[in-house]
Amino acid sequence: MSKKFKVVMVGCGHMAHTWLEYALTRPDTEMMGLVDLNLETARELAARHGLEHLSVFDDLAQALSSTGANLVFDASAPQAHHQITHIALEAGCDVFGEKPMATSILEAQSMVLAAQTTGKTFAVMQNRRYQKPIRALRTLVQDGTIGVPGLVSAEFFIGAHFGGFRDAMDSPLLLDMAIHTFDQARFIVGRDPVSVYCHEYNPTGSWYTGKAAASCIFEFEGGVVFTYNGSWCAEGARTSWDSAWRVVGSQGTAIWNGTDVPYAEVVADLEQEGFLRDSQRVEISLEWQGQDGHYGALDEMFTALLEKRAPETVCTDNIKSMGMVFGAVESARIKRKVHI
Ligand SMILES: NC(=O)c1ccc[n+]([C@@H]2O[C@H](COP(=O)([O-])OP(=O)(O)OC[C@H]3O[C@@H](n4cnc5c(N)ncnc54)[C@H](O)[C@@H]3O)[C@@H](O)[C@H]2O)c1
């Protein structure tokens, strides 16, 4: 019997393996073809997963017309996302794409417009939302345990030697990595960004061509401040890829080191007088039952299509996280606070 989702995968490099492995777990999904500028890369991906029978292409439009696919997975390099998304949406396909959605706000806006005009779903991968600890931290912050949140901070320090497209990007940290952290900040506090001041730089000793470090101060709705300090060329004393988080509320603080179970320390007795008030530790349990990372994000995207609703990371939401990235880049360029 014909399967509901007929998928063409574009971009067959490192990340494509995870997307393909996921698709192969779904009984309602059939892989129809693989597309890469480098046909050999597409053939290697097929062979690694025992899919030698799949057709490979170096042109998406041709792949779509030959296979009759109705869903496109886009795990190509960031600079290709704009063109691929337009081709796929305009051919009548839904699109699930890798982060970052685009390489400029104008590209992102035109992709959102294309999704709205065609009536198709365009959702963006933000796998770092789909983990038990961040879901628990979000509940801790949003259920009032620490009172009203006022300050969120994230620290990200990793010395990553990639090679490839990241080494040549102007803003590798902000565009290719901080998009995760900025999206996580919006997710944790449930508020949208208003403004940003950013200093972006390339530290001495960096092996990147572009700027691999940044310090940003965002303001969110309701006056919540989010500070981000990050470097992708920081050797030693590495943080988690999920950053180290502190959320300070009116009655306490939530902590997540990006790896372990988050916890809070809250004022033990709000009536207590004196210089420093005693606090008590609040332990939480990990209750979210979804799959981790890409699998959880893709579960949500497919479920949304089946339920005919917008996925959590639909482009109209994701463009707010992209706005944080491009606002930060612009602020660093003009050396002033920028409204998002
Ligand atoms: N969500 C995550 O945690 C995560 C992790 C790593 C990478 N990514 C993202 O996944 C995407 C791919 O990253 P990667 O590490 O797999 O890169 P990669 O360089 O290994 O693979 C990208 C592939 O896309 C192909 N490509 C480029 N332009 C194309 C076009 N116009 N048409 C067809 N194919 C094209 C390249 O030939 C290459 O094979 C990027 O957007 C990256 O930011 C996400």
The ligand as a Tripos MOL2 file, in Angstrom:
@<TRIPOS>MOLECULE
LIG
   44    48     1     0     0
SMALL
NO_CHARGES

@<TRIPOS>ATOM
      1 N1         20.5910   20.3810   14.3760 N.am      1 LIG1
      2 C1         21.8400   20.0800   14.6330 C.2       1 LIG1
      3 O1         22.2040   19.7400   15.7570 O.2       1 LIG1
      4 C2         22.8440   20.1580   13.5290 C.ar      1 LIG1
      5 C3         24.1210   19.6150   13.6700 C.ar      1 LIG1
      6 C4         24.9980   19.6880   12.5830 C.ar      1 LIG1
      7 C5         24.5930   20.3280   11.4110 C.ar      1 LIG1
      8 N2         23.3380   20.8790   11.3440 N.ar      1 LIG1
      9 C6         22.8970   21.6020   10.1380 C.3       1 LIG1
     10 O2         22.6830   20.6710    9.1050 O.3       1 LIG1
     11 C7         23.0080   21.2740    7.8390 C.3       1 LIG1
     12 C8         24.0650   20.4090    7.1490 C.3       1 LIG1
     13 O3         25.1900   20.3150    7.9740 O.3       1 LIG1
     14 P1         26.2480   19.1210    7.7930 P.3       1 LIG1
     15 O4         27.1380   19.1980    8.9690 O.co2     1 LIG1
     16 O5         25.5320   17.8810    7.4330 O.co2     1 LIG1
     17 O6         27.0370   19.6820    6.5020 O.3       1 LIG1
     18 P2         27.7890   18.8510    5.3600 P.3       1 LIG1
     19 O7         28.6940   19.8240    4.6980 O.co2     1 LIG1
     20 O8         28.3340   17.5680    5.8980 O.co2     1 LIG1
     21 O9         26.5990   18.4410    4.3510 O.3       1 LIG1
     22 C9         25.9080   19.3890    3.5690 C.3       1 LIG1
     23 C10        25.6460   18.7570    2.2090 C.3       1 LIG1
     24 O10        24.7880   19.6300    1.4630 O.3       1 LIG1
     25 C11        25.1900   19.5770    0.1090 C.3       1 LIG1
     26 N3         24.6700   20.7710   -0.5610 N.ar      1 LIG1
     27 C12        25.0710   22.0600   -0.4120 C.ar      1 LIG1
     28 N4         24.3240   22.8610   -1.2090 N.ar      1 LIG1
     29 C13        23.4490   22.0640   -1.8700 C.ar      1 LIG1
     30 C14        22.4260   22.3120   -2.8160 C.ar      1 LIG1
     31 N5         22.1550   23.5400   -3.2790 N.pl3     1 LIG1
     32 N6         21.7000   21.2500   -3.2820 N.ar      1 LIG1
     33 C15        21.9790   19.9950   -2.8420 C.ar      1 LIG1
     34 N7         22.9500   19.7070   -1.9180 N.ar      1 LIG1
     35 C16        23.6650   20.7340   -1.4510 C.ar      1 LIG1
     36 C17        26.7080   19.4980    0.1730 C.3       1 LIG1
     37 O11        27.2440   18.9910   -1.0380 O.3       1 LIG1
     38 C18        26.9250   18.5620    1.3520 C.3       1 LIG1
     39 O12        27.0060   17.2010    0.9560 O.3       1 LIG1
     40 C19        23.4810   22.7040    8.1550 C.3       1 LIG1
     41 O13        22.4140   23.5930    8.0140 O.3       1 LIG1
     42 C20        23.9110   22.6090    9.6180 C.3       1 LIG1
     43 O14        23.7930   23.8300   10.3150 O.3       1 LIG1
     44 C21        22.4750   20.7760   12.3500 C.ar      1 LIG1
@<TRIPOS>BOND
     1     1     2 1
     2     2     3 2
     3     2     4 1
     4     4     5 ar
     5     4    44 ar
     6     5     6 ar
     7     6     7 ar
     8     7     8 ar
     9     8     9 1
    10     8    44 ar
    11     9    10 1
    12     9    42 1
    13    10    11 1
    14    11    12 1
    15    11    40 1
    16    12    13 1
    17    13    14 1
    18    14    15 2
    19    14    16 1
    20    14    17 1
    21    17    18 1
    22    18    19 2
    23    18    20 1
    24    18    21 1
    25    21    22 1
    26    22    23 1
    27    23    24 1
    28    23    38 1
    29    24    25 1
    30    25    26 1
    31    25    36 1
    32    26    27 ar
    33    26    35 ar
    34    27    28 ar
    35    28    29 ar
    36    29    30 ar
    37    29    35 ar
    38    30    31 1
    39    30    32 ar
    40    32    33 ar
    41    33    34 ar
    42    34    35 ar
    43    36    37 1
    44    36    38 1
    45    38    39 1
    46    40    41 1
    47    40    42 1
    48    42    43 1
@<TRIPOS>SUBSTRUCTURE
     1 LIG1         1 GROUP 0 **** ****
